[in-house]
Amino acid sequence: MVAISRKPHGPALAPVPERPLPGTPRELFDSLPPLPGLRTEIIDGRLIVSSVGTPEHGLAAMQLFRAFIPLIDERGWEGFSGNVDVCIDGSRDPVEPDFVLAPKDCPRWGERELLSSGLMLVAEVVSKGSAEDDRNKKPAIYAGGGVPVMLLVDPLTRPASVTVYSDAKEGQYQVTSTVPFGREIHVPHPIGFTLDTSVFEEVL
């Protein structure tokens, strides 16, 4: 016969203090561990975790980086092709653009995120999974956050196109300009740069 002891083995475990559950999408975002290889954003009150995209998607962002290198060098700015979090000034919602231009002294929200009102330009490369948000949600998000210029690289339209949004006022961009891949497009103040969109024909 085997005797079963009810006495616990080893030291008694201290009770685990209860943590309050996240009450907002921002609190849930802040509670997440690092998620390598995934993009985590809050868009229109939704916490969205998605893949970073196809190799072609990444190449398009790199083509933007290469195109803006002369301006980056001339102005002493920084360029980021993905992998940088942006905090939208006002809502404090985090987003992760595909490309960002920012001054070296761009203010931050905490240690991790650039503050949107300090940026010069953001760009999004449209994919099937992001089309609705990139086309219909992101322009208002970036305009409301004080980003002067947004680029939308859209290989899914027919013809494939690049749109420049500028002159942000009252949470909306007042001026838009669109060209098909292969043509030049002017990126206005504070950028002041002509982008040759044929660079996207090579990768998208």
Backbone as JSON Lines, residues from 0, in Angstrom:
{"i":0,"aa":"M","n":[0.85,-1.19,0.0],"ca":[0.0,0.0,0.0],"c":[0.89,1.24,0.0]}
{"i":1,"aa":"V","n":[0.55,2.18,-0.88],"ca":[1.34,3.41,-1.0],"c":[0.63,4.54,-0.28]}
{"i":2,"aa":"A","n":[1.34,5.17,0.63],"ca":[0.76,6.32,1.34],"c":[0.9,7.57,0.5]}
{"i":3,"aa":"I","n":[-0.15,8.33,0.41],"ca":[-0.13,9.58,-0.35],"c":[-0.1,10.74,0.62]}
{"i":4,"aa":"S","n":[0.97,11.51,0.56],"ca":[1.11,12.65,1.46],"c":[0.48,13.88,0.84]}
{"i":5,"aa":"R","n":[-0.24,14.62,1.63],"ca":[-0.85,15.87,1.16],"c":[0.04,17.08,1.41]}
{"i":6,"aa":"K","n":[1.19,16.81,2.0],"ca":[2.12,17.91,2.29],"c":[2.83,18.3,1.01]}
{"i":7,"aa":"P","n":[2.82,19.54,0.59],"ca":[3.48,19.93,-0.66],"c":[4.97,19.73,-0.58]}
{"i":8,"aa":"H","n":[5.57,19.34,-1.7],"ca":[7.01,19.18,-1.78],"c":[7.64,20.52,-2.15]}
{"i":9,"aa":"G","n":[8.78,20.84,-1.53],"ca":[9.47,22.08,-1.85],"c":[8.81,23.27,-1.2]}
{"i":10,"aa":"P","n":[9.37,24.44,-1.43],"ca":[8.84,25.66,-0.8],"c":[7.48,26.04,-1.37]}
{"i":11,"aa":"A","n":[6.67,26.62,-0.53],"ca":[5.36,27.08,-1.0],"c":[5.54,28.23,-1.98]}
{"i":12,"aa":"L","n":[4.69,28.24,-3.01],"ca":[4.76,29.29,-4.03],"c":[4.01,30.52,-3.55]}
{"i":13,"aa":"A","n":[4.64,31.67,-3.75],"ca":[3.98,32.92,-3.4],"c":[2.86,33.18,-4.39]}
{"i":14,"aa":"P","n":[1.78,33.77,-3.96],"ca":[0.68,34.07,-4.89],"c":[1.13,35.06,-5.95]}
{"i":15,"aa":"V","n":[0.67,34.82,-7.17],"ca":[1.02,35.69,-8.29],"c":[0.11,36.9,-8.25]}
{"i":16,"aa":"P","n":[0.69,38.1,-8.2],"ca":[-0.16,39.29,-8.17],"c":[-0.95,39.42,-9.46]}
{"i":17,"aa":"E","n":[-2.2,39.8,-9.33],"ca":[-3.04,39.95,-10.51],"c":[-2.67,41.23,-11.25]}
{"i":18,"aa":"R","n":[-2.62,41.1,-12.58],"ca":[-2.35,42.27,-13.41],"c":[-3.65,42.69,-14.08]}
{"i":19,"aa":"P","n":[-3.92,43.97,-14.1],"ca":[-5.13,44.39,-14.8],"c":[-5.01,44.1,-16.29]}
{"i":20,"aa":"L","n":[-6.1,43.65,-16.88],"ca":[-6.1,43.38,-18.31],"c":[-6.02,44.69,-19.09]}
{"i":21,"aa":"P","n":[-5.36,44.68,-20.25],"ca":[-5.32,45.9,-21.07],"c":[-6.72,46.39,-21.37]}
{"i":22,"aa":"G","n":[-6.93,47.68,-21.21],"ca":[-8.26,48.23,-21.43],"c":[-8.43,48.92,-22.76]}
{"i":23,"aa":"T","n":[-7.32,49.18,-23.46],"ca":[-7.37,49.85,-24.75],"c":[-6.44,49.14,-25.72]}
{"i":24,"aa":"P","n":[-6.64,49.34,-27.04],"ca":[-5.7,48.75,-28.0],"c":[-4.25,49.18,-27.75]}
{"i":25,"aa":"R","n":[-4.06,50.44,-27.32],"ca":[-2.7,50.91,-27.04],"c":[-2.09,50.14,-25.87]}
{"i":26,"aa":"E","n":[-2.86,49.91,-24.82],"ca":[-2.35,49.15,-23.69],"c":[-2.04,47.72,-24.08]}
{"i":27,"aa":"L","n":[-2.87,47.14,-24.96],"ca":[-2.61,45.78,-25.43],"c":[-1.33,45.74,-26.26]}
{"i":28,"aa":"F","n":[-1.14,46.75,-27.12],"ca":[0.08,46.84,-27.92],"c":[1.31,46.92,-27.01]}
{"i":29,"aa":"D","n":[1.22,47.76,-25.98],"ca":[2.36,47.93,-25.08],"c":[2.67,46.67,-24.29]}
{"i":30,"aa":"S","n":[1.68,45.81,-24.1],"ca":[1.89,44.59,-23.32],"c":[2.46,43.44,-24.14]}
{"i":31,"aa":"L","n":[2.5,43.59,-25.47],"ca":[2.97,42.51,-26.32],"c":[4.48,42.33,-26.21]}
{"i":32,"aa":"P","n":[4.97,41.1,-26.3],"ca":[6.42,40.88,-26.39],"c":[6.88,41.24,-27.8]}
{"i":33,"aa":"P","n":[8.18,41.33,-28.05],"ca":[8.65,41.53,-29.42],"c":[8.15,40.42,-30.33]}
{"i":34,"aa":"L","n":[7.72,40.81,-31.53],"ca":[7.18,39.85,-32.5],"c":[7.99,39.94,-33.79]}
{"i":35,"aa":"P","n":[9.18,39.35,-33.82],"ca":[10.04,39.44,-35.01],"c":[9.33,38.9,-36.25]}
{"i":36,"aa":"G","n":[9.47,39.62,-37.35],"ca":[8.88,39.18,-38.6],"c":[7.42,39.55,-38.76]}
{"i":37,"aa":"L","n":[6.85,40.28,-37.8],"ca":[5.46,40.69,-37.88],"c":[5.34,42.2,-37.74]}
{"i":38,"aa":"R","n":[4.33,42.75,-38.37],"ca":[4.02,44.17,-38.27],"c":[2.82,44.32,-37.33]}
{"i":39,"aa":"T","n":[2.95,45.19,-36.33],"ca":[1.88,45.39,-35.35],"c":[1.49,46.86,-35.35]}
{"i":40,"aa":"E","n":[0.2,47.12,-35.62],"ca":[-0.28,48.49,-35.72],"c":[-1.66,48.6,-35.09]}
{"i":41,"aa":"I","n":[-2.06,49.82,-34.78],"ca":[-3.44,50.11,-34.41],"c":[-4.03,51.02,-35.47]}
{"i":42,"aa":"I","n":[-5.05,50.53,-36.15],"ca":[-5.68,51.27,-37.23],"c":[-7.18,51.31,-36.99]}
{"i":43,"aa":"D","n":[-7.71,52.52,-36.84],"ca":[-9.15,52.69,-36.66],"c":[-9.65,51.89,-35.46]}
{"i":44,"aa":"G","n":[-8.86,51.88,-34.38],"ca":[-9.25,51.19,-33.16],"c":[-9.02,49.7,-33.16]}
{"i":45,"aa":"R","n":[-8.39,49.17,-34.21],"ca":[-8.14,47.74,-34.31],"c":[-6.64,47.46,-34.16]}
{"i":46,"aa":"L","n":[-6.31,46.51,-33.29],"ca":[-4.93,46.05,-33.2],"c":[-4.72,45.01,-34.29]}
{"i":47,"aa":"I","n":[-3.81,45.29,-35.21],"ca":[-3.59,44.42,-36.36],"c":[-2.17,43.87,-36.32]}
{"i":48,"aa":"V","n":[-2.05,42.56,-36.37],"ca":[-0.76,41.9,-36.46],"c":[-0.72,41.18,-37.81]}
{"i":49,"aa":"S","n":[0.26,41.53,-38.64],"ca":[0.32,40.97,-39.99],"c":[1.77,40.68,-40.37]}
{"i":50,"aa":"S","n":[1.94,39.92,-41.43],"ca":[3.28,39.65,-41.94],"c":[3.85,40.91,-42.55]}
{"i":51,"aa":"V","n":[5.17,40.97,-42.66],"ca":[5.82,42.17,-43.18],"c":[5.72,42.28,-44.7]}
{"i":52,"aa":"G","n":[5.23,41.23,-45.36],"ca":[5.03,41.32,-46.8],"c":[5.99,40.44,-47.58]}
{"i":53,"aa":"T","n":[5.78,40.43,-48.89],"ca":[6.6,39.62,-49.79],"c":[7.96,40.25,-50.01]}
{"i":54,"aa":"P","n":[8.91,39.49,-50.57],"ca":[10.2,40.11,-50.92],"c":[10.03,41.3,-51.85]}
{"i":55,"aa":"E","n":[9.08,41.21,-52.79],"ca":[8.86,42.33,-53.71],"c":[8.39,43.58,-52.96]}
{"i":56,"aa":"H","n":[7.57,43.37,-51.97],"ca":[7.09,44.48,-51.13],"c":[8.28,45.17,-50.45]}
{"i":57,"aa":"G","n":[9.18,44.36,-49.89],"ca":[10.36,44.92,-49.25],"c":[11.28,45.61,-50.24]}
{"i":58,"aa":"L","n":[11.4,45.05,-51.45],"ca":[12.25,45.68,-52.47],"c":[11.71,47.04,-52.89]}
{"i":59,"aa":"A","n":[10.37,47.16,-52.95],"ca":[9.79,48.45,-53.31],"c":[10.14,49.51,-52.27]}
{"i":60,"aa":"A","n":[10.09,49.14,-51.0],"ca":[10.49,50.08,-49.95],"c":[11.96,50.45,-50.07]}
{"i":61,"aa":"M","n":[12.79,49.48,-50.41],"ca":[14.21,49.76,-50.6],"c":[14.46,50.66,-51.8]}
{"i":62,"aa":"Q","n":[13.65,50.5,-52.85],"ca":[13.79,51.38,-54.01],"c":[13.49,52.83,-53.63]}
{"i":63,"aa":"L","n":[12.5,53.02,-52.76],"ca":[12.24,54.37,-52.26],"c":[13.44,54.9,-51.5]}
{"i":64,"aa":"F","n":[14.0,54.07,-50.64],"ca":[15.17,54.49,-49.87],"c":[16.29,54.92,-50.81]}
{"i":65,"aa":"R","n":[16.58,54.1,-51.82],"ca":[17.66,54.43,-52.76],"c":[17.36,55.73,-53.5]}
{"i":66,"aa":"A","n":[16.09,55.91,-53.91],"ca":[15.74,57.11,-54.66],"c":[15.95,58.37,-53.85]}
{"i":67,"aa":"F","n":[15.72,58.28,-52.53],"ca":[15.81,59.47,-51.68],"c":[17.19,59.67,-51.06]}
{"i":68,"aa":"I","n":[18.15,58.8,-51.36],"ca":[19.49,58.94,-50.77],"c":[20.1,60.32,-51.05]}
{"i":69,"aa":"P","n":[20.03,60.86,-52.28],"ca":[20.61,62.2,-52.49],"c":[20.0,63.25,-51.56]}
{"i":70,"aa":"L","n":[18.67,63.18,-51.35],"ca":[18.02,64.15,-50.46],"c":[18.4,63.89,-49.0]}
{"i":71,"aa":"I","n":[18.49,62.62,-48.61],"ca":[18.9,62.27,-47.25],"c":[20.28,62.83,-46.95]}
{"i":72,"aa":"D","n":[21.2,62.65,-47.91],"ca":[22.57,63.15,-47.72],"c":[22.61,64.67,-47.69]}
{"i":73,"aa":"E","n":[21.84,65.31,-48.58],"ca":[21.85,66.77,-48.67],"c":[21.27,67.42,-47.41]}
{"i":74,"aa":"R","n":[20.18,66.86,-46.89],"ca":[19.49,67.48,-45.75],"c":[19.97,66.96,-44.39]}
{"i":75,"aa":"G","n":[20.75,65.89,-44.4],"ca":[21.16,65.3,-43.13],"c":[20.01,64.59,-42.43]}
{"i":76,"aa":"W","n":[19.06,64.05,-43.2],"ca":[17.92,63.33,-42.65],"c":[18.26,61.86,-42.47]}
{"i":77,"aa":"E","n":[17.29,61.11,-41.92],"ca":[17.38,59.67,-41.8],"c":[16.28,59.03,-42.64]}
{"i":78,"aa":"G","n":[16.59,57.88,-43.23],"ca":[15.59,57.13,-43.98],"c":[15.45,55.74,-43.39]}
{"i":79,"aa":"F","n":[14.2,55.27,-43.31],"ca":[13.92,53.94,-42.76],"c":[13.02,53.2,-43.73]}
{"i":80,"aa":"S","n":[13.47,52.06,-44.22],"ca":[12.62,51.24,-45.09],"c":[12.02,50.12,-44.26]}
{"i":81,"aa":"G","n":[10.91,50.43,-43.55],"ca":[10.28,49.47,-42.66],"c":[11.02,49.37,-41.34]}
{"i":82,"aa":"N","n":[10.51,48.54,-40.46],"ca":[11.14,48.24,-39.17],"c":[11.34,49.46,-38.29]}
{"i":83,"aa":"V","n":[10.47,50.46,-38.44],"ca":[10.5,51.58,-37.5],"c":[9.06,51.89,-37.11]}
{"i":84,"aa":"D","n":[8.82,51.99,-35.8],"ca":[7.48,52.27,-35.31],"c":[7.27,53.78,-35.22]}
{"i":85,"aa":"V","n":[6.07,54.2,-35.56],"ca":[5.68,55.61,-35.51],"c":[4.49,55.73,-34.57]}
{"i":86,"aa":"C","n":[4.55,56.7,-33.66],"ca":[3.44,57.0,-32.77],"c":[2.68,58.19,-33.34]}
{"i":87,"aa":"I","n":[1.39,58.0,-33.6],"ca":[0.59,59.09,-34.15],"c":[0.32,60.12,-33.06]}
{"i":88,"aa":"D","n":[0.77,61.33,-33.29],"ca":[0.62,62.41,-32.34],"c":[-0.88,62.67,-32.12]}
{"i":89,"aa":"G","n":[-1.3,62.64,-30.88],"ca":[-2.71,62.85,-30.56],"c":[-3.34,61.56,-30.06]}
{"i":90,"aa":"S","n":[-3.55,60.61,-30.97],"ca":[-4.17,59.34,-30.58],"c":[-3.21,58.41,-29.86]}
{"i":91,"aa":"R","n":[-1.91,58.6,-30.09],"ca":[-0.85,57.72,-29.58],"c":[-0.91,56.31,-30.17]}
{"i":92,"aa":"D","n":[-1.64,56.14,-31.27],"ca":[-1.7,54.83,-31.91],"c":[-0.39,54.55,-32.64]}
{"i":93,"aa":"P","n":[0.14,53.32,-32.54],"ca":[1.37,52.97,-33.26],"c":[1.07,52.46,-34.66]}
{"i":94,"aa":"V","n":[1.87,52.86,-35.62],"ca":[1.81,52.34,-36.99],"c":[3.23,52.06,-37.46]}
{"i":95,"aa":"E","n":[3.33,51.29,-38.52],"ca":[4.65,50.95,-39.05],"c":[4.67,51.16,-40.56]}
{"i":96,"aa":"P","n":[5.01,52.38,-41.01],"ca":[5.03,52.64,-42.45],"c":[6.11,51.8,-43.15]}
{"i":97,"aa":"D","n":[5.96,51.68,-44.47],"ca":[6.95,50.94,-45.24],"c":[8.22,51.76,-45.47]}
{"i":98,"aa":"F","n":[8.09,53.08,-45.43],"ca":[9.25,53.96,-45.61],"c":[8.99,55.25,-44.85]}
{"i":99,"aa":"V","n":[10.04,55.79,-44.23],"ca":[9.94,57.02,-43.44],"c":[11.14,57.9,-43.72]}
{"i":100,"aa":"L","n":[10.9,59.18,-43.88],"ca":[11.96,60.19,-43.87],"c":[11.78,61.03,-42.61]}
{"i":101,"aa":"A","n":[12.88,61.22,-41.87],"ca":[12.8,61.97,-40.62],"c":[14.1,62.72,-40.38]}
{"i":102,"aa":"P","n":[14.04,63.87,-39.72],"ca":[15.28,64.53,-39.31],"c":[15.98,63.72,-38.23]}
{"i":103,"aa":"K","n":[17.28,63.93,-38.09],"ca":[18.03,63.17,-37.09],"c":[17.52,63.43,-35.67]}
{"i":104,"aa":"D","n":[16.97,64.62,-35.43],"ca":[16.5,64.95,-34.08],"c":[15.0,64.77,-33.95]}
{"i":105,"aa":"C","n":[14.4,63.88,-34.76],"ca":[12.96,63.66,-34.69],"c":[12.57,63.25,-33.27]}
{"i":106,"aa":"P","n":[11.58,63.92,-32.68],"ca":[11.16,63.55,-31.32],"c":[10.57,62.14,-31.28]}
{"i":107,"aa":"R","n":[10.62,61.52,-30.1],"ca":[10.15,60.15,-29.94],"c":[9.06,60.08,-28.88]}
{"i":108,"aa":"W","n":[8.26,59.03,-29.01],"ca":[7.32,58.67,-27.95],"c":[7.94,57.46,-27.25]}
{"i":109,"aa":"G","n":[8.49,57.67,-26.07],"ca":[9.27,56.62,-25.42],"c":[10.58,56.4,-26.17]}
{"i":110,"aa":"E","n":[11.15,55.25,-26.01],"ca":[12.42,54.94,-26.67],"c":[12.23,54.33,-28.04]}
{"i":111,"aa":"R","n":[11.04,53.77,-28.29],"ca":[10.85,52.89,-29.44],"c":[10.27,53.57,-30.67]}
{"i":112,"aa":"E","n":[9.42,54.6,-30.48],"ca":[8.63,55.12,-31.59],"c":[8.99,56.56,-31.94]}
{"i":113,"aa":"L","n":[9.08,56.84,-33.24],"ca":[9.21,58.21,-33.72],"c":[7.84,58.87,-33.64]}
{"i":114,"aa":"L","n":[7.8,60.15,-33.26],"ca":[6.54,60.87,-33.17],"c":[6.16,61.41,-34.55]}
{"i":115,"aa":"S","n":[4.93,61.16,-34.95],"ca":[4.52,61.45,-36.34],"c":[4.68,62.91,-36.72]}
{"i":116,"aa":"S","n":[4.43,63.82,-35.78],"ca":[4.5,65.25,-36.1],"c":[5.91,65.71,-36.39]}
{"i":117,"aa":"G","n":[6.92,64.89,-36.08],"ca":[8.3,65.25,-36.37],"c":[8.82,64.7,-37.68]}
{"i":118,"aa":"L","n":[8.0,63.91,-38.39],"ca":[8.45,63.27,-39.63],"c":[8.36,64.22,-40.81]}
{"i":119,"aa":"M","n":[9.09,63.9,-41.86],"ca":[9.02,64.63,-43.11],"c":[8.09,63.95,-44.12]}
{"i":120,"aa":"L","n":[8.12,62.62,-44.15],"ca":[7.37,61.87,-45.16],"c":[7.2,60.43,-44.68]}
{"i":121,"aa":"V","n":[6.05,59.85,-45.02],"ca":[5.85,58.41,-44.85],"c":[5.37,57.84,-46.19]}
{"i":122,"aa":"A","n":[5.6,56.54,-46.38],"ca":[5.12,55.87,-47.6],"c":[4.59,54.5,-47.24]}
{"i":123,"aa":"E","n":[3.56,54.09,-47.96],"ca":[2.99,52.76,-47.83],"c":[2.99,52.09,-49.2]}
{"i":124,"aa":"V","n":[3.36,50.8,-49.21],"ca":[3.31,49.98,-50.42],"c":[2.11,49.05,-50.26]}
{"i":125,"aa":"V","n":[1.14,49.18,-51.14],"ca":[-0.11,48.45,-51.01],"c":[0.09,46.97,-51.34]}
{"i":126,"aa":"S","n":[-0.47,46.11,-50.48],"ca":[-0.55,44.68,-50.75],"c":[-2.01,44.26,-50.65]}
{"i":127,"aa":"K","n":[-2.32,43.03,-51.03],"ca":[-3.72,42.58,-51.0],"c":[-4.31,42.68,-49.61]}
{"i":128,"aa":"G","n":[-3.52,42.32,-48.61],"ca":[-4.04,42.35,-47.25],"c":[-4.16,43.73,-46.64]}
{"i":129,"aa":"S","n":[-3.42,44.7,-47.19],"ca":[-3.4,46.04,-46.59],"c":[-4.12,47.09,-47.43]}
{"i":130,"aa":"A","n":[-4.7,46.71,-48.56],"ca":[-5.23,47.68,-49.53],"c":[-6.26,48.62,-48.91]}
{"i":131,"aa":"E","n":[-7.23,48.06,-48.19],"ca":[-8.29,48.89,-47.61],"c":[-7.71,49.92,-46.64]}
{"i":132,"aa":"D","n":[-6.85,49.48,-45.74],"ca":[-6.28,50.4,-44.76],"c":[-5.34,51.4,-45.4]}
{"i":133,"aa":"D","n":[-4.46,50.94,-46.3],"ca":[-3.49,51.84,-46.92],"c":[-4.17,52.92,-47.74]}
{"i":134,"aa":"R","n":[-5.21,52.54,-48.48],"ca":[-5.86,53.51,-49.37],"c":[-6.85,54.41,-48.64]}
{"i":135,"aa":"N","n":[-7.61,53.84,-47.7],"ca":[-8.75,54.57,-47.15],"c":[-8.59,55.01,-45.7]}
{"i":136,"aa":"K","n":[-7.67,54.41,-44.96],"ca":[-7.49,54.76,-43.55],"c":[-6.21,55.55,-43.3]}
{"i":137,"aa":"K","n":[-5.12,55.09,-43.9],"ca":[-3.81,55.67,-43.58],"c":[-3.7,57.16,-43.94]}
{"i":138,"aa":"P","n":[-4.23,57.62,-45.08],"ca":[-4.06,59.06,-45.36],"c":[-4.6,59.95,-44.24]}
{"i":139,"aa":"A","n":[-5.79,59.64,-43.73],"ca":[-6.36,60.46,-42.64],"c":[-5.56,60.29,-41.35]}
{"i":140,"aa":"I","n":[-5.07,59.09,-41.1],"ca":[-4.26,58.85,-39.89],"c":[-3.0,59.7,-39.92]}
{"i":141,"aa":"Y","n":[-2.3,59.68,-41.06],"ca":[-1.05,60.43,-41.14],"c":[-1.3,61.94,-41.18]}
{"i":142,"aa":"A","n":[-2.33,62.37,-41.9],"ca":[-2.64,63.8,-41.93],"c":[-3.0,64.29,-40.53]}
{"i":143,"aa":"G","n":[-3.82,63.52,-39.81],"ca":[-4.19,63.89,-38.45],"c":[-3.02,63.9,-37.5]}
{"i":144,"aa":"G","n":[-2.0,63.09,-37.78],"ca":[-0.81,63.04,-36.96],"c":[0.25,64.05,-37.33]}
{"i":145,"aa":"G","n":[-0.05,64.93,-38.3],"ca":[0.87,66.01,-38.64],"c":[1.99,65.64,-39.59]}
{"i":146,"aa":"V","n":[1.86,64.53,-40.32],"ca":[2.88,64.16,-41.31],"c":[2.66,64.99,-42.57]}
{"i":147,"aa":"P","n":[3.65,65.77,-43.02],"ca":[3.42,66.7,-44.13],"c":[3.08,66.02,-45.45]}
{"i":148,"aa":"V","n":[3.73,64.87,-45.73],"ca":[3.56,64.22,-47.05],"c":[3.46,62.72,-46.86]}
{"i":149,"aa":"M","n":[2.53,62.12,-47.6],"ca":[2.41,60.66,-47.66],"c":[2.5,60.21,-49.1]}
{"i":150,"aa":"L","n":[3.24,59.13,-49.33],"ca":[3.29,58.48,-50.64],"c":[2.55,57.16,-50.57]}
{"i":151,"aa":"L","n":[1.77,56.85,-51.59],"ca":[1.1,55.56,-51.68],"c":[1.54,54.88,-52.97]}
{"i":152,"aa":"V","n":[2.31,53.81,-52.83],"ca":[2.76,53.03,-53.98],"c":[1.78,51.87,-54.13]}
{"i":153,"aa":"D","n":[1.03,51.87,-55.24],"ca":[-0.08,50.92,-55.38],"c":[0.07,50.09,-56.65]}
{"i":154,"aa":"P","n":[0.66,48.88,-56.52],"ca":[0.81,48.01,-57.68],"c":[-0.46,47.28,-58.06]}
{"i":155,"aa":"L","n":[-1.52,47.41,-57.25],"ca":[-2.75,46.66,-57.51],"c":[-3.76,47.41,-58.35]}
{"i":156,"aa":"T","n":[-3.56,48.72,-58.53],"ca":[-4.44,49.47,-59.41],"c":[-4.09,49.14,-60.87]}
{"i":157,"aa":"R","n":[-4.99,49.49,-61.76],"ca":[-4.72,49.31,-63.19],"c":[-4.91,50.63,-63.89]}
{"i":158,"aa":"P","n":[-3.83,51.32,-64.32],"ca":[-2.45,50.87,-64.19],"c":[-1.92,51.06,-62.76]}
{"i":159,"aa":"A","n":[-0.83,50.36,-62.46],"ca":[-0.17,50.55,-61.17],"c":[0.23,52.01,-61.03]}
{"i":160,"aa":"S","n":[0.15,52.55,-59.81],"ca":[0.3,54.0,-59.67],"c":[1.0,54.39,-58.38]}
{"i":161,"aa":"V","n":[1.43,55.65,-58.36],"ca":[1.96,56.29,-57.15],"c":[1.16,57.56,-56.91]}
{"i":162,"aa":"T","n":[0.69,57.74,-55.68],"ca":[-0.06,58.93,-55.29],"c":[0.69,59.68,-54.2]}
{"i":163,"aa":"V","n":[0.76,60.99,-54.35],"ca":[1.35,61.87,-53.34],"c":[0.22,62.64,-52.67]}
{"i":164,"aa":"Y","n":[0.17,62.56,-51.33],"ca":[-0.77,63.33,-50.53],"c":[0.0,64.42,-49.8]}
{"i":165,"aa":"S","n":[-0.52,65.65,-49.83],"ca":[0.19,66.75,-49.17],"c":[-0.79,67.81,-48.67]}
{"i":166,"aa":"D","n":[-0.23,68.84,-48.01],"ca":[-1.0,69.96,-47.48],"c":[-2.04,69.47,-46.47]}
{"i":167,"aa":"A","n":[-1.56,68.95,-45.35],"ca":[-2.44,68.42,-44.32],"c":[-3.1,69.55,-43.53]}
{"i":168,"aa":"K","n":[-4.43,69.51,-43.47],"ca":[-5.18,70.48,-42.68],"c":[-6.41,69.79,-42.1]}
{"i":169,"aa":"E","n":[-6.64,70.01,-40.81],"ca":[-7.82,69.49,-40.12],"c":[-8.0,67.99,-40.35]}
{"i":170,"aa":"G","n":[-6.89,67.26,-40.28],"ca":[-6.95,65.81,-40.36],"c":[-7.15,65.24,-41.74]}
{"i":171,"aa":"Q","n":[-6.95,66.04,-42.78],"ca":[-7.09,65.55,-44.15],"c":[-6.02,66.19,-45.02]}
{"i":172,"aa":"Y","n":[-5.51,65.42,-45.99],"ca":[-4.64,66.01,-47.0],"c":[-5.5,66.73,-48.03]}
{"i":173,"aa":"Q","n":[-5.12,67.96,-48.32],"ca":[-5.93,68.79,-49.23],"c":[-5.54,68.6,-50.69]}
{"i":174,"aa":"V","n":[-4.34,68.11,-50.96],"ca":[-3.85,67.99,-52.34],"c":[-3.39,66.56,-52.59]}
{"i":175,"aa":"T","n":[-3.82,65.98,-53.7],"ca":[-3.35,64.67,-54.12],"c":[-2.93,64.73,-55.58]}
{"i":176,"aa":"S","n":[-1.94,63.94,-55.91],"ca":[-1.45,63.84,-57.29],"c":[-1.09,62.39,-57.56]}
{"i":177,"aa":"T","n":[-1.54,61.85,-58.69],"ca":[-1.32,60.44,-59.01],"c":[-0.74,60.29,-60.41]}
{"i":178,"aa":"V","n":[0.25,59.41,-60.54],"ca":[0.8,59.08,-61.86],"c":[0.94,57.57,-61.96]}
{"i":179,"aa":"P","n":[0.91,57.02,-63.19],"ca":[1.18,55.59,-63.35],"c":[2.67,55.31,-63.21]}
{"i":180,"aa":"F","n":[2.99,54.06,-62.84],"ca":[4.4,53.67,-62.81],"c":[5.06,54.04,-64.13]}
{"i":181,"aa":"G","n":[6.27,54.58,-64.02],"ca":[7.03,54.92,-65.21],"c":[7.15,56.42,-65.42]}
{"i":182,"aa":"R","n":[6.3,57.2,-64.77],"ca":[6.35,58.66,-64.92],"c":[6.95,59.3,-63.67]}
{"i":183,"aa":"E","n":[7.38,60.52,-63.81],"ca":[7.9,61.27,-62.66],"c":[6.76,61.94,-61.92]}
{"i":184,"aa":"I","n":[6.95,62.11,-60.6],"ca":[5.95,62.81,-59.79],"c":[6.68,63.73,-58.82]}
{"i":185,"aa":"H","n":[6.14,64.93,-58.67],"ca":[6.76,65.91,-57.77],"c":[6.27,65.67,-56.34]}
{"i":186,"aa":"V","n":[7.21,65.61,-55.41],"ca":[6.91,65.47,-53.99],"c":[7.13,66.84,-53.37]}
{"i":187,"aa":"P","n":[6.06,67.53,-52.94],"ca":[6.17,68.95,-52.58],"c":[6.78,69.19,-51.21]}
{"i":188,"aa":"H","n":[6.78,70.46,-50.81],"ca":[7.31,70.93,-49.53],"c":[6.74,70.09,-48.39]}
{"i":189,"aa":"P","n":[7.56,69.72,-47.43],"ca":[8.96,70.12,-47.19],"c":[9.99,69.22,-47.86]}
{"i":190,"aa":"I","n":[9.55,68.4,-48.82],"ca":[10.47,67.48,-49.48],"c":[11.14,68.16,-50.66]}
{"i":191,"aa":"G","n":[10.34,68.63,-51.63],"ca":[10.91,69.3,-52.79],"c":[11.78,68.38,-53.61]}
{"i":192,"aa":"F","n":[11.16,67.31,-54.14],"ca":[11.93,66.26,-54.81],"c":[11.07,65.67,-55.92]}
{"i":193,"aa":"T","n":[11.72,65.31,-57.03],"ca":[11.02,64.65,-58.13],"c":[11.38,63.18,-58.11]}
{"i":194,"aa":"L","n":[10.36,62.34,-57.99],"ca":[10.56,60.89,-57.89],"c":[10.26,60.23,-59.23]}
{"i":195,"aa":"D","n":[11.21,59.48,-59.74],"ca":[11.02,58.7,-60.96],"c":[10.4,57.35,-60.57]}
{"i":196,"aa":"T","n":[9.11,57.18,-60.87],"ca":[8.4,55.98,-60.42],"c":[8.72,54.75,-61.26]}
{"i":197,"aa":"S","n":[9.55,54.88,-62.26],"ca":[9.94,53.69,-63.04],"c":[10.71,52.72,-62.18]}
{"i":198,"aa":"V","n":[11.24,53.18,-61.02],"ca":[12.01,52.26,-60.15],"c":[11.11,51.12,-59.64]}
{"i":199,"aa":"F","n":[9.79,51.33,-59.6],"ca":[8.9,50.29,-59.1],"c":[8.55,49.27,-60.16]}
{"i":200,"aa":"E","n":[8.73,49.63,-61.42],"ca":[8.44,48.67,-62.5],"c":[9.41,47.49,-62.44]}
{"i":201,"aa":"E","n":[10.57,47.71,-61.87],"ca":[11.59,46.65,-61.8],"c":[11.27,45.59,-60.76]}
{"i":202,"aa":"V","n":[10.43,45.93,-59.75],"ca":[10.23,45.01,-58.63],"c":[8.77,44.63,-58.38]}
{"i":203,"aa":"L","n":[7.81,45.42,-58.87],"ca":[6.4,45.15,-58.59],"c":[5.64,44.79,-59.87]}
